[in-house]
Amino acid sequence: MFSDRYKNTQQYSGQKKIAGVCCQVAQKVDLPVWVVRLLMVLLALKFTWPCIIGYVIGWLCLTNKK
């Protein structure tokens, strides 16, 4: 019933660069991965520490694909 509404939170090793956070966010919001990575870099230039903390929290929330 809820499978269409909620997607799983697994890391995908095919496109991940550091921890796969941008890949997961891109999948959730249905954007290309390069757009999410570009936005992350641009935001990190202005808001460095909040972006680092948010990235670490995103990394910790993901589960490993087995």
Secondary structure, 3 states (H helix, E strand, C coil): CCCCCCCCCECCCCCCCCCCHHHHHHHHHCCCHHHHHHHHHHHHHHCHHHHHHHHHHHHHHCECCC
